[in-house]
Every structure is written in C-alpha cells, then in structure tokens.
Amino acid sequence: MSIRNKYESELRLVFDKLIAMCHATELAIEKSITALQKRDRTLSHEVMDEDKYIDNMEREIEQDCLKILLMEHPVASDFRDVSAALKMITDLERIADQAADISEISLQFGEEEFIKEPEHIAQMATLAIGMVKDGVNSYINRDIEMARSLDSRDDRVDLLFETVKADLIGLIREDSANADQAILFMMIAKYLERIGDHAVNIGEWAEYAATGYHKIG
C-alpha cells in the first residue's frame, strides 16, 4: 500500500471514530436533559459514568491523529485535516463533560415540584445537539455552508438562554424561596449555552480543514 493510500485509510478510520464520538456526545446531552425532566437519578448517573468512555474515545482518536502526522511527508491539506480533528475532539470532550455536569446538577433538585418546567432548556438542548451533529458532518462532508450556519444557530441558543435567565429572575422576585432551584436551572442553561459555543468552534475547524482559513476571536 502506498503512503498516500495508507494516509487515506487512516484518515477514514479517524472519520469513523469521530462520528462515533459525536454520536455518543449527542446522546449524553439528550440523556442529561431527559434525566432532568423526568427526575431520573439513574439516568443522571449513567451520563456521568459514560463520560469516561467519551474521554477514552478522545485519547484513542488523538493517538490515531498523531500516528498520521508521523507518516512520511504529509502535505498542507493533510496537516489541516488532522489538526482540525484534534481540535474538534477537544471540543467534543468538553461538551460531554458539560452534559455530565448537567446530570450532576440535576441530582441536586429535591422532591418538590419544579418552579418552572424546563421547556426552554429542552429547546436549547435540541438546538445544541443539532449543532454538534452538523458541525462534525460539515467536517466529514467538507460542507462549508453548513459549518458557517452554526453561528446564526448559536444566536438562537443565546436568545433562549436570555429567556431562561429573565424567567428565573422574575420567579426569584416573586418569591425568594425559588432562588435555590433558579440557580440550578441557570447553571444548566449556561452549560447548554457553552455547548453551543463549542459547536461553533467545531464548525470553524471544519472550515479550516476545507479552506485553510480559521476565524480568529
């Protein structure tokens, strides 16, 4: 097998593992919000436990990428492919950490009814999951338009975060006893807002892999 064919074979392996890591990360976000909505403590613990599996996936892909870089004479586009993948798995690992953090926060709610059903938080999660998936797909498929669309989609996540924040502040003003739950909900919404930011990062690295351009700041 030629060096070129060997490289392409190894990169396809990285693509496959990256897709698997992305799927596991999406599932972690989904489960963390389901656990919150259903007060499912077992599911919360499951997300926290599975975070170690995603950490292991990151390390495995990182090793595969470094092996590719050690091949003979990688060209500039090869370097961009691998560099982007290394950056993206860091974002995916952090997203999975944040899903685990959401699950950990969910365990802090008591038995009392929610001060507010987390419908806007669920909407944030749905948007964020789609962004993460499309960020990775834009890299695999060299879809620059999809990668660039993540910025405007993140604006919708940010708007929902502001809605959640305003609602929670209003509930605290109505009754200071709402403060404890409000703080927990606010932390969860903030993690989802950060997940959206990480998805934008993934899209920016996908654009870099395809074009050599990376947005600064």
Steps between C-alpha positions, in 0.01 A plus 500: 500500500638843403554771762211697346260206518617425853432859601151499349421170671615632838305824454181307419550314827527833682181619327313188613618538860420871496144427389467242780632748756263766371203263528595405857529869587161584347347214697659627822334841455164340420516266799604778737192707411269196512640421845422856609146500362411157638692531828678181396794468736611170345525663158696792647754260646515316166600821318767571761640147474500500118707818495806281565423307180500823299828603665648170380372564148675838500832340598466228237427748219783721619742206470369420152550862393855513631577178315383662176719805562802272538449359152743605232461852357139600578385783270332819626146367455591184694629713784178705502284187505679356799542829687128571463410152626724548806331831581151359444544205735604746771172688451301176495665383823415831667140477378474152652643638826231767500227241442637311802499826698134555407421150628686568823304822552173313432573282801490810722129565445287389791164329491298822472339600171703701253451875532477497120491219246830509309348529152741771384792300636376201299483720189857615561610137525325404175668786315839420654479131410424588138790746492748245633388241245511743208837637609660157472310418180619826343857382561444151362312628193703820446173695523617856561149646479381271780805583710437873463128463584589405857565863596142608435363185664707579807328839512171312553654307789621827651153654469346202677761536774395861549136387515582242767698757699221758485238244606708382793575853621125570488427189708755600762343845523159340549625276779853480641435133582535434126865603507654157562333335202548810287876485552508132399297567186721797416813285527350238268401765245851646516653160426272465197601847384864392522422182305370722221828693506699176475288395201587829330867423567457162330350671196791744486749212502300327227533814289873512574544139384326578173642845423804568720317800651432518872299779656686675781303610806 
